[in-house]
């Protein structure tokens, strides 16, 4: 035993006197990428780069989710136009540069129609879009990776995208959507991380932002988190945005309004909201940004008003829009199912519902004793 101990002591002494070089430790032809933190002394700290301040960071992947039909494809195309032309995006400054926009959902004609609306709204022309490259994959295979028995590997389409990015040096690459480009089970944590890793490698290599569009799961929809499949989607990206309608228990007071919420931000604060409205084919920022609580309260009041109106109608009880014993806001505010809504809130809800044409005023009886009452439109 002593002989072996003596040999170990001699070996340790030899290694101390003759340390291996970094190349020898890392293997032939390779140099270790480990480094001592002390070597950072005196080096300038590089500022963090943003495509859109606090929303879309550069050199990494941002997941932009929203239920089908909310408008995330349109909003991301507006971002592509804003970046390529140096204009603002829903009221926010962006870093100008070239853009690659790849869509697996919209065909060329649909992209053309949307671009036409955006250019009209921005008072721009197609000559301003020389920095925007489009690719429609509608009806084609859009997979950016191929699933093997061991891991995901980059597809030929990904290699084509990478080569195009090498030529154009884009500031932004938009990929629409995750469901079309990801080849594996969305609940497979390992594969999810590999896929995001492939896209992040592209972002780092080409020094650009990658915006990946996706749909939330049913759980993500019901919870309002906008999450999708495995939690690895949220954990693997550095930023996640969620575009949603403004509703209260399924009741939507204004179908043209949206709110984009920062659900994850490794480099900033979460919970930030950007309010917008669909108008003439594009999303525009709200002239006076309204808090989500205020909009949600309005939606709730309208929902409660409609619910109680249906209850009273089914009971054969009529309510009206003018003050008096049958004044709908007053009667509804006193009802046990008012869900805490006040007379003032219900009056505002009634006016909004009348303006939107969701309820209407009807009359009955002879001219001398005509009575007016509220009914749901279409009944």
ZAVEX-440275 format. One record per residue: residue in three letters; y, z, x of N, C-alpha, C in turn. Coordinates in steps of 0.1 Angstrom, whole numbers, padded with zeros to 4 digits, always signed. Atoms other than C-alpha are relative to their C-alpha. Last residue first. Layout:
// ZAVEX-440275
ALAYZXYZXYZX/...
***
This chain:
// ZAVEX-440275
UNK+0008-0006+0011+0393-0300-0848+0008-0002-0013/UNK+0013+0007+0002+0404-0323-0820-0008+0006-0011/UNK-0001+0015+0001+0431-0300-0807-0013-0006-0001/UNK+0004+0007-0012+0423-0263-0814+0001-0015-0002/UNK+0014+0004-0001+0442-0250-0844-0003-0006+0014/UNK+0005+0006-0013+0474-0231-0849-0015-0004-0001/UNK+0010-0008-0008+0489-0224-0883-0004-0008+0012/UNK+0004+0006-0012+0519-0235-0905-0010+0009+0007/UNK+0003-0010-0011+0523-0225-0941-0005-0008+0012/UNK+0009+0006-0011+0540-0247-0967-0001+0011+0011/UNK+0007-0011-0005+0553-0227-0998-0009-0004+0012/UNK-0007-0013+0002+0580-0249-1012-0007+0012+0007/UNK-0012+0000-0008+0565-0281-0997+0008+0013-0001/UNK-0011+0008+0005+0531-0274-1012+0013+0002+0009/UNK-0007-0006+0012+0503-0260-0991+0011-0009-0004/UNK+0007+0002+0013+0491-0268-0956+0008+0006-0011/UNK-0006-0006+0012+0505-0272-0921-0009-0003-0012/UNK+0003+0007+0012+0490-0279-0886+0007+0008-0012/UNK-0005-0007+0011+0502-0269-0851-0003-0009-0013/UNK-0011+0007+0008+0483-0281-0821+0003+0008-0012/UNK+0000-0006+0014+0461-0267-0793+0012-0008-0007/UNK+0013-0006+0003+0450-0284-0761-0001+0008-0013/UNK+0007+0006+0011+0480-0307-0761-0014+0005-0002/UNK+0011+0007-0005+0491-0296-0726-0008-0008-0011/UNK-0006+0011-0008+0525-0285-0740-0011-0009+0006/UNK-0007+0010+0008+0508-0266-0767+0005-0011+0007/UNK+0011+0007+0007+0484-0249-0742+0006-0010-0010/UNK+0007+0009-0009+0513-0240-0720-0010-0008-0007/UNK-0009+0011-0002+0533-0225-0749-0006-0010+0010/UNK-0001+0008+0012+0503-0205-0760+0009-0012+0002/UNK+0013+0008+0001+0496-0192-0725+0001-0010-0012/UNK-0001+0010-0010+0532-0180-0722-0012-0010+0000/UNK-0010+0009+0005+0528-0162-0755+0002-0011+0010/UNK+0006+0008+0010+0495-0147-0743+0010-0010-0006/UNK+0008+0009-0007+0512-0133-0712-0007-0010-0010/UNK-0008+0009-0008+0540-0118-0732-0009-0011+0007/UNK-0007+0010+0009+0517-0103-0758+0008-0010+0008/UNK-0012-0005+0008+0497-0087-0730+0005-0011-0009/UNK-0011+0009+0001+0462-0097-0717+0011+0006-0010/UNK-0012-0005-0007+0439-0068-0709+0012-0009+0000/UNK+0002+0000-0014+0407-0086-0717+0012+0004+0008/UNK-0011+0007-0007+0420-0093-0752-0001+0000+0015/UNK+0005+0010-0010+0386-0086-0768+0011-0007+0008/UNK+0008-0007-0010+0397-0054-0786-0005-0009+0011/UNK+0014+0001+0002+0425-0074-0804-0008+0007+0011/UNK+0005-0012+0006+0460-0061-0802-0015+0000-0002/UNK-0003-0011-0009+0472-0088-0778-0006+0013-0005/UNK+0010+0000-0011+0456-0114-0800+0001+0011+0010/UNK+0013-0004+0006+0477-0103-0830-0011+0000+0011/UNK+0000-0014+0004+0509-0104-0811-0013+0005-0005/UNK+0000-0008-0012+0502-0137-0793+0000+0015-0003/UNK+0013-0001-0007+0491-0153-0826+0001+0009+0013/UNK-0003+0005-0013+0521-0144-0847-0012+0002+0009/UNK+0011+0009-0004+0505-0138-0882+0003-0006+0014/UNK+0013-0007+0001+0527-0108-0892-0012-0008+0006/UNK+0004-0005+0013+0558-0125-0880-0013+0007+0000/UNK+0000-0015+0002+0572-0145-0851-0004+0003-0014/UNK-0013-0006+0002+0563-0182-0848-0002+0015-0003/UNK-0007+0000-0012+0532-0199-0834+0014+0006-0001/UNK-0010+0010-0002+0508-0192-0862+0008+0002+0013/UNK-0011-0005-0008+0475-0175-0869+0010-0011+0003/UNK-0009+0009-0006+0449-0183-0896+0011+0008+0008/UNK-0014-0006-0002+0419-0162-0903+0009-0009+0007/UNK-0009+0004+0011+0388-0180-0916+0013+0006+0000/UNK-0001-0010+0011+0364-0159-0895+0009-0004-0011/UNK+0013-0002+0005+0355-0189-0873-0001+0010-0012/UNK+0002+0012+0008+0392-0197-0869-0014+0001-0006/UNK-0007-0001+0013+0398-0161-0857-0003-0012-0009/UNK+0006-0011+0008+0370-0162-0831+0007+0001-0014/UNK+0013+0004+0006+0380-0197-0819-0006+0011-0008/UNK-0003+0010+0010+0417-0186-0815-0013-0004-0007/UNK-0004-0007+0012+0404-0155-0796+0004-0009-0012/UNK+0011-0008+0005+0386-0176-0771+0003+0007-0013/UNK+0009+0010+0006+0415-0201-0767-0013+0007-0006/UNK-0006+0005+0012+0439-0173-0761-0009-0009-0007/UNK+0002-0011+0010+0415-0156-0736+0007-0005-0013/UNK+0014+0000+0005+0412-0189-0717-0002+0011-0011/UNK+0003+0012+0008+0449-0194-0716-0014+0001-0005/UNK-0007-0001+0013+0456-0159-0704-0003-0011-0009/UNK+0007-0010+0008+0429-0163-0677+0006+0002-0014/UNK+0013+0006+0004+0444-0195-0664-0007+0009-0009/UNK-0004+0009+0010+0479-0179-0662-0013-0007-0006/UNK-0004-0008+0011+0464-0150-0643+0004-0009-0012/UNK+0012-0004+0006+0447-0174-0619+0003+0009-0013/UNK+0007+0012+0007+0479-0192-0613-0012+0005-0007/UNK-0009+0004+0011+0498-0159-0605-0007-0012-0008/UNK+0000-0010+0010+0470-0146-0584+0007-0004-0012/UNK+0012+0002+0008+0467-0178-0565-0001+0010-0011/UNK+0012-0008-0005+0503-0175-0554-0012-0002-0009/UNK+0003-0011+0008+0526-0204-0563-0012+0008+0005/UNK+0014-0004-0001+0542-0227-0538-0003+0013-0008/UNK-0002-0015-0002+0575-0240-0551-0014+0005+0000/UNK-0014-0002-0004+0575-0278-0547+0003+0014+0002/UNK-0008-0005+0011+0537-0277-0547+0014+0002+0005/UNK-0002-0014+0000+0524-0299-0519+0008+0005-0012/UNK-0014-0003-0006+0514-0334-0528+0001+0015+0000/UNK-0003-0014+0001+0478-0347-0533+0014+0002+0007/UNK+0001-0007-0013+0475-0385-0538+0003+0015-0003/UNK+0011+0004-0009+0468-0410-0566-0001+0008+0013/UNK-0001+0014-0004+0501-0407-0585-0010-0004+0011/UNK-0011+0007+0007+0501-0369-0585+0000-0014+0005/UNK+0003+0014+0000+0473-0344-0576+0011-0008-0008/UNK+0003+0006+0013+0488-0310-0570-0002-0015+0001/UNK-0003+0014+0001+0488-0287-0540-0003-0005-0014/UNK+0001+0004+0013+0486-0251-0529+0005-0015-0001/UNK-0009+0011+0001+0478-0241-0494-0002-0006-0014/UNK+0002+0010+0011+0462-0207-0490+0011-0011+0000/UNK-0012+0008+0002+0456-0184-0460-0002-0011-0011/UNK-0006-0003+0013+0427-0161-0464+0013-0008-0003/UNK+0006+0006+0012+0417-0160-0428+0007+0003-0012/UNK+0004-0009+0012+0438-0153-0398-0006-0008-0011/UNK-0011-0003+0008+0437-0173-0365-0004+0009-0011/UNK-0013+0000-0008+0416-0186-0337+0012+0004-0008/UNK+0003-0008-0012+0381-0179-0351+0013+0002+0008/UNK-0010+0004-0011+0394-0190-0385-0003+0008+0012/UNK+0003-0005-0013+0370-0188-0415+0010-0006+0010/UNK+0011-0009+0001+0376-0192-0452-0005+0006+0013/UNK+0007-0001-0014+0410-0208-0449-0010+0011-0002/UNK+0000-0013-0005+0418-0217-0486-0007+0000+0014/UNK+0009+0001-0012+0428-0250-0500+0001+0013+0007/UNK-0004-0010-0010+0441-0246-0536-0010-0002+0012/UNK+0010-0004-0009+0441-0274-0562+0005+0011+0010/UNK-0004-0009-0010+0461-0284-0593-0012+0004+0009/UNK-0005+0007-0012+0455-0315-0613+0003+0009+0012/UNK+0010+0007-0007+0432-0300-0639+0005-0007+0013/UNK-0006+0013-0005+0458-0275-0650-0010-0007+0009/UNK-0013+0002+0007+0447-0245-0671+0007-0013+0004/UNK-0010+0006-0010+0411-0246-0659+0013-0004-0008/UNK-0011+0006+0007+0387-0223-0678+0011-0004+0010/UNK+0003+0013+0005+0354-0217-0660+0012-0007-0007/UNK+0012+0001+0008+0357-0180-0658-0003-0013-0006/UNK+0003-0014+0004+0393-0183-0646-0012-0001-0009/UNK+0006-0003+0013+0401-0216-0628-0002+0015-0002/UNK-0005-0014+0004+0421-0230-0600-0005+0003-0014/UNK-0009+0000+0012+0402-0259-0585+0004+0014-0003/UNK+0006-0004+0013+0388-0256-0550+0010-0002-0011/UNK-0009+0006+0011+0392-0269-0515-0006+0003-0013/UNK+0007+0002+0013+0375-0247-0488+0011-0005-0011/UNK-0010+0001+0011+0384-0247-0451-0008-0003-0013/UNK+0006+0006+0013+0361-0236-0423+0011+0001-0011/UNK-0009+0000+0012+0371-0231-0387-0007-0006-0012/UNK-0011-0009-0003+0352-0224-0355+0010+0002-0011/UNK-0013+0007-0002+0319-0238-0367+0011+0010+0003/UNK+0000+0010-0011+0285-0223-0360+0014-0007+0002/UNK+0000-0007-0013+0287-0191-0381+0002-0010+0011/UNK-0012-0008-0001+0297-0209-0414+0001+0006+0014/UNK-0011+0009+0002+0270-0235-0411+0013+0007+0003/UNK-0003+0006-0013+0246-0209-0397+0011-0010-0001/UNK-0013-0006-0005+0249-0190-0430+0003-0006+0014/UNK+0001-0011-0010+0222-0214-0442+0014+0005+0004/UNK+0012-0002-0007+0229-0235-0473-0001+0012+0009/UNK+0010+0010+0003+0265-0241-0481-0012+0003+0008/UNK+0010+0001-0010+0294-0217-0484-0011-0009-0004/UNK+0001+0013-0004+0324-0223-0507-0011-0002+0011/UNK-0001+0000-0014+0331-0186-0509+0000-0014+0006/UNK-0013+0004-0004+0340-0187-0546+0002-0001+0015/UNK-0007-0011-0007+0309-0167-0554+0014-0003+0004/UNK-0002-0012+0009+0297-0191-0580+0007+0011+0006/UNK-0009+0003+0011+0304-0222-0559+0002+0012-0009/UNK-0014+0001-0005+0289-0208-0527+0010-0003-0011/UNK-0004-0014-0003+0258-0197-0546+0014+0000+0005/UNK-0003-0006+0013+0255-0232-0561+0004+0015+0002/UNK+0012-0003+0008+0258-0245-0526+0004+0006-0013/UNK+0005-0013+0001+0291-0259-0513-0013+0001-0007/UNK+0001-0005+0014+0295-0296-0505-0005+0015+0001/UNK+0013-0005+0005+0305-0308-0470+0002+0005-0015/UNK-0001-0003+0014+0331-0327-0450-0013+0004-0006/UNK+0013+0003+0007+0330-0324-0412+0002+0004-0015/UNK+0000-0006+0013+0364-0326-0394-0012-0005-0008/UNK+0010+0007+0009+0360-0332-0357+0001+0008-0013/UNK+0005-0008+0011+0391-0324-0336-0010-0008-0008/UNK-0005+0003+0013+0395-0343-0303-0005+0011-0010/UNK-0012-0008+0002+0390-0339-0266+0007-0003-0013/UNK-0011+0009+0003+0364-0367-0263+0013+0007-0003/UNK+0001+0012-0009+0338-0346-0245+0012-0009-0002/UNK-0004-0004-0014+0348-0314-0263+0001-0012+0009/UNK-0014-0005+0000+0347-0329-0298+0005+0004+0014/UNK-0009+0011+0002+0315-0348-0291+0015+0003+0001/UNK+0001+0007-0013+0298-0317-0278+0009-0012+0000/UNK-0009-0007-0009+0310-0300-0309+0000-0006+0014/UNK-0014+0004+0004+0293-0326-0330+0010+0007+0009/UNK-0002+0014-0003+0260-0321-0312+0014-0005-0003/UNK-0001+0001-0015+0263-0284-0313+0002-0014+0004/UNK-0014-0003-0003+0270-0286-0351+0002+0000+0015/UNK-0008+0011+0005+0236-0304-0353+0015+0003+0002/UNK+0002+0011-0009+0218-0279-0331+0010-0012-0004/UNK-0007-0003-0012+0232-0249-0350-0001-0012+0010/UNK-0014+0000+0004+0220-0264-0383+0008+0002+0013/UNK-0004+0014+0000+0186-0272-0367+0015-0001-0004/UNK+0001+0006-0014+0181-0236-0356+0005-0015-0001/UNK-0011-0005-0009+0193-0222-0389+0000-0007+0013/UNK+0006-0002-0013+0171-0243-0411+0011+0003+0010/UNK+0002-0015-0001+0187-0238-0446-0007+0003+0013/UNK-0013-0007-0002+0203-0273-0446-0002+0015+0001/UNK-0002-0010+0011+0168-0288-0441+0013+0007+0003/UNK+0010-0011+0002+0171-0317-0417+0003+0008-0012/UNK+0013+0004+0004+0188-0351-0412-0010+0010-0005/UNK+0009-0010-0005+0225-0343-0413-0014-0003-0004/UNK+0001+0002-0015+0248-0374-0418-0010+0010+0007/UNK+0004+0013-0003+0246-0379-0456-0003-0001+0015/UNK+0013+0003+0007+0247-0343-0467-0006-0013+0005/UNK+0011-0007-0006+0274-0335-0441-0013-0004-0006/UNK+0001-0015+0001+0298-0360-0455-0012+0005+0007/UNK+0002-0002+0014+0322-0377-0447-0013-0006-0005/UNK+0014+0004+0004+0328-0374-0410-0002+0004-0014/UNK+0004-0005+0013+0365-0374-0398-0014-0005-0004/UNK+0012+0007+0005+0372-0378-0361-0003+0006-0013/UNK+0007-0005+0012+0407-0367-0350-0012-0010-0003/UNK-0003-0014+0002+0428-0370-0319-0008+0007-0010/UNK-0007-0005+0012+0411-0402-0310+0004+0015+0001/UNK-0005-0014-0003+0405-0415-0274+0007+0006-0013/UNK-0013-0003+0008+0401-0451-0287+0006+0013+0003/UNK-0010+0011-0001+0375-0465-0262+0013+0004-0006/UNK-0003+0002-0014+0355-0433-0257+0011-0011+0002/UNK-0010-0011-0003+0357-0426-0294+0004-0001+0015/UNK-0013+0004+0006+0341-0460-0301+0010+0011+0004/UNK-0005+0011-0008+0313-0452-0276+0014-0004-0006/UNK-0004-0005-0013+0307-0418-0292+0007-0011+0008/UNK-0013-0007+0003+0306-0434-0327+0005+0006+0013/UNK-0010+0010+0003+0280-0459-0315+0014+0006-0002/UNK-0004+0006-0012+0260-0431-0299+0011-0011-0002/UNK-0008-0010-0007+0261-0412-0332+0004-0006+0014/UNK-0013-0001+0006+0249-0443-0350+0009+0009+0007/UNK-0007+0012-0005+0220-0447-0325+0014-0001-0006/UNK+0004+0013+0005+0210-0412-0334+0007-0011+0006/UNK-0010+0009+0004+0215-0380-0313-0006-0014-0005/UNK-0006+0009-0011+0185-0358-0310+0010-0009-0006/UNK-0007+0011+0004+0175-0328-0332+0005-0008+0012/UNK-0014-0001+0002+0148-0305-0319+0006-0012-0006/UNK-0005-0011-0008+0111-0299-0313+0015+0003-0004/UNK+0008-0012+0002+0091-0319-0338+0007+0012+0007/UNK+0013+0001-0007+0119-0345-0339-0008+0013-0002/UNK+0008-0012-0001+0147-0349-0364-0013-0002+0007/UNK+0014+0003+0004+0171-0377-0358-0008+0013+0003/UNK+0010-0006-0008+0209-0372-0356-0014-0003-0006/UNK-0005-0001-0014+0240-0389-0368-0009+0007+0009/UNK+0004-0011-0008+0224-0401-0400+0005+0000+0014/UNK-0012-0006-0007+0245-0425-0420-0004+0012+0009/UNK+0003-0013-0007+0218-0449-0431+0011+0006+0007/UNK+0007+0001-0013+0235-0476-0452-0005+0014+0004/UNK+0012+0009+0002+0245-0479-0489-0008-0002+0013/UNK+0006+0000+0014+0280-0466-0482-0012-0009-0001/UNK+0014+0000-0001+0285-0464-0444-0007+0000-0014/UNK+0007-0003+0012+0322-0473-0444-0015-0001+0002/UNK+0014+0004+0000+0339-0472-0411-0006+0005-0012/UNK+0008-0003+0012+0377-0470-0407-0015-0005+0002/UNK+0013+0008+0000+0398-0469-0375-0009+0005-0012/UNK+0010-0005+0008+0434-0456-0378-0012-0010-0001/UNK+0008-0010-0006+0458-0461-0350-0011+0006-0008/UNK+0007+0006-0011+0471-0494-0362-0008+0010+0007/UNK+0014-0005-0001+0479-0478-0395-0008-0006+0011/UNK-0001-0014-0006+0517-0482-0395-0014+0006+0003/UNK-0004+0001-0014+0514-0520-0400+0000+0014+0007/UNK+0012+0001-0008+0496-0511-0432+0002-0002+0014/UNK+0007+0013+0001+0529-0500-0446-0013+0000+0008/UNK+0004+0006-0013+0546-0466-0452-0007-0014-0003/UNK-0010+0011-0003+0566-0452-0481-0003-0006+0014/UNK-0007-0003-0013+0544-0421-0479+0011-0010+0003/UNK-0006-0014+0001+0534-0422-0516+0008+0003+0013/UNK-0011+0001+0010+0529-0460-0514+0007+0014-0001/UNK-0011+0007-0006+0509-0456-0482+0012-0001-0010/UNK-0006-0008-0010+0487-0430-0498+0012-0006+0006/UNK-0007-0011+0006+0480-0450-0529+0008+0009+0010/UNK-0011+0006+0007+0471-0481-0509+0009+0010-0007/UNK-0010+0002-0010+0449-0460-0487+0013-0006-0006/UNK-0006-0013-0003+0430-0448-0517+0011-0002+0011/UNK-0007-0004+0012+0424-0484-0530+0007+0014+0004/UNK-0013+0008+0001+0414-0496-0496+0009+0005-0011/UNK-0009-0004-0011+0389-0468-0491+0013-0007+0000/UNK-0006-0013+0004+0375-0476-0525+0009+0006+0011/UNK-0010+0002+0011+0371-0512-0516+0006+0013-0004/UNK-0012+0005-0005+0354-0504-0483+0011-0002-0011/UNK+0001+0013-0006+0328-0482-0499+0013-0005+0005/UNK-0009+0010+0006+0331-0445-0503-0002-0013+0007/UNK-0001-0001+0015+0303-0420-0497+0008-0011-0006/UNK+0014+0004+0005+0291-0424-0461+0000+0000-0015/UNK+0004-0005+0014+0327-0423-0448-0014-0006-0004/UNK+0013+0006+0003+0337-0425-0411-0004+0006-0014/UNK+0004-0006+0013+0374-0420-0403-0013-0007-0004/UNK+0012+0007+0005+0383-0425-0366-0005+0007-0013/UNK+0010-0007+0008+0418-0414-0358-0011-0009-0003/UNK+0009+0009+0008+0445-0422-0333-0011+0008-0007/UNK+0010+0007-0008+0472-0397-0324-0009-0009-0008/UNK+0001+0015+0001+0500-0375-0337-0011-0006+0009/UNK-0001+0006-0013+0495-0337-0339-0003-0015-0001/UNK+0013+0003-0007+0502-0325-0374+0003-0006+0014/UNK-0001+0008-0012+0531-0308-0392-0014-0002+0006/UNK+0003-0006-0013+0523-0294-0426+0001-0010+0011/UNK-0010-0009-0004+0538-0303-0460-0001+0006+0013/UNK-0003-0010+0010+0507-0317-0475+0010+0010+0005/UNK+0012+0000+0008+0501-0336-0442+0002+0012-0010/UNK+0005-0013+0004+0533-0345-0424-0012-0002-0009/UNK-0006-0007+0011+0538-0378-0407-0006+0013-0003/UNK-0009-0011-0004+0529-0389-0372+0008+0006-0012/UNK-0014+0004+0002+0514-0422-0384+0010+0010+0005/UNK-0002+0013-0006+0478-0418-0372+0015-0005-0001/UNK+0002+0000-0015+0478-0381-0378+0003-0013+0006/UNK-0011-0008-0005+0493-0384-0414-0001+0001+0016/UNK-0012+0008+0001+0469-0413-0423+0012+0008+0007/UNK+0002+0011-0010+0439-0393-0412+0012-0009+0001/UNK-0001-0006-0014+0451-0362-0430-0001-0011+0010/UNK-0015-0003-0002+0456-0383-0462+0003+0006+0014/UNK-0006+0013-0003+0420-0395-0457+0015+0001+0001/UNK+0003+0002-0014+0409-0358-0455+0005-0014+0004/UNK-0008-0008-0008+0427-0352-0488-0002-0002+0015/UNK-0014+0005+0001+0411-0381-0505+0009+0008+0009/UNK+0000+0013-0007+0376-0371-0493+0014-0006+0000/UNK+0000-0003-0014+0383-0334-0503+0000-0013+0008/UNK-0009+0008-0007+0393-0344-0538+0000+0002+0015/UNK-0012-0008-0002+0378-0318-0561+0010-0008+0008/UNK-0011+0003+0009+0353-0344-0574+0013+0008+0001/UNK-0002+0014+0002+0322-0329-0558+0011-0003-0010/UNK+0009+0006+0010+0327-0293-0549+0003-0015-0002/UNK-0005+0000+0014+0346-0285-0518-0010-0007-0009/UNK+0009+0001+0012+0340-0280-0481+0007+0000-0013/UNK-0009+0001+0012+0359-0288-0449-0009-0002-0012/UNK+0008+0004+0012+0339-0277-0418+0009+0001-0012/UNK-0004-0007+0012+0360-0277-0387-0008-0005-0012/UNK+0003+0005+0013+0344-0287-0354+0005+0009-0011/UNK+0011-0007+0007+0358-0282-0319-0002-0006-0014/UNK+0012-0001-0009+0381-0298-0293-0011+0008-0006/UNK+0005+0011-0008+0413-0293-0314-0013+0004+0008/UNK-0001+0000-0014+0418-0267-0341-0005-0012+0007/UNK+0009+0009-0006+0423-0275-0378+0002+0000+0016/UNK+0010+0006+0009+0439-0249-0399-0010-0008+0007/UNK+0008-0010+0007+0461-0225-0379-0010-0005-0010/UNK-0001-0014-0004+0484-0253-0368-0007+0009-0009/UNK-0009-0006+0010+0471-0287-0377+0000+0014+0002/UNK-0004+0012+0007+0456-0307-0348+0009+0003-0011/UNK+0002+0001+0015+0458-0275-0328+0003-0015-0004/UNK-0005+0012+0006+0455-0268-0291-0004-0001-0014/UNK+0010+0005+0009+0452-0233-0276+0006-0012-0007/UNK-0002-0003+0014+0475-0228-0247-0010-0006-0009/UNK-0002+0012+0008+0460-0229-0212+0002+0003-0014/UNK+0008-0001+0012+0464-0197-0192+0004-0012-0009/UNK-0008+0000+0012+0479-0206-0158-0010+0000-0012/UNK+0000+0012+0007+0457-0196-0129+0007+0001-0013/UNK-0010+0009-0004+0468-0167-0107+0000-0014-0007/UNK-0012-0006-0004+0436-0148-0110+0010-0011+0005/UNK-0011+0005+0009+0410-0169-0127+0013+0006+0003/UNK-0005+0012-0005+0387-0164-0096+0011-0006-0010/UNK-0011-0003-0009+0383-0128-0106+0006-0013+0005/UNK-0013-0001+0008+0362-0139-0136+0012+0002+0009/UNK-0006-0013+0000+0334-0149-0111+0013+0000-0008/UNK-0011-0002-0009+0317-0182-0119+0005+0015-0002/UNK-0005-0013+0001+0285-0195-0135+0011+0003+0010/UNK-0013-0001+0007+0284-0232-0135+0004+0014-0003/UNK-0001-0010+0010+0258-0234-0108+0013+0000-0007/UNK-0008-0011-0005+0256-0267-0089+0002+0010-0012/UNK-0007-0006+0010+0228-0292-0094+0009+0012+0006/UNK-0010+0009+0007+0215-0318-0070+0008+0006-0011/UNK-0005+0011-0007+0185-0297-0060+0009-0009-0009/UNK+0010+0011-0001+0181-0265-0079+0007-0012+0007/UNK+0000+0008+0012+0206-0239-0092-0010-0011+0000/UNK+0004-0009+0011+0198-0213-0065-0001-0009-0013/UNK+0014-0004-0001+0197-0239-0037-0004+0008-0012/UNK+0008+0011+0003+0230-0254-0049-0015+0003+0001/UNK+0000+0002+0014+0246-0220-0051-0008-0012-0003/UNK-0012+0006+0005+0236-0213-0015-0001-0002-0015/UNK+0001+0014+0003+0207-0189-0008+0014-0005-0005/UNK-0001+0003+0014+0216-0156+0009-0001-0015-0002/UNK+0000+0014+0002+0203-0152+0045+0001-0004-0015/UNK-0006+0007-0012+0210-0117+0057+0001-0015-0002/UNK-0013-0005-0001+0204-0101+0022+0007-0007+0012/UNK-0008+0006+0010+0174-0123+0016+0015+0005+0001/UNK-0002+0014-0003+0159-0113+0049+0009-0007-0010/UNK-0009+0001-0011+0164-0076+0042+0003-0014+0004/UNK-0013-0003+0005+0148-0079+0008+0011-0001+0011/UNK-0004+0012+0008+0118-0097+0024+0014+0002-0006/UNK-0004+0010-0009+0115-0070+0051+0005-0012-0008/UNK-0013-0004-0006+0115-0042+0025+0005-0011+0009/UNK-0011+0001+0010+0089-0061+0004+0013+0004+0006/UNK-0003+0014+0002+0067-0066+0035+0011-0002-0010/UNK-0007+0005-0012+0069-0029+0044+0004-0014-0001/UNK-0013-0005+0001+0059-0020+0009+0009-0004+0011/UNK-0007+0008+0010+0029-0043+0011+0015+0005-0002/UNK-0002+0013-0006+0018-0027+0044+0008-0009-0010/UNK-0011-0001-0009+0023+0008+0029+0004-0014+0006/UNK-0012+0000+0008+0000+0000+0000+0012+0000+0009/
***
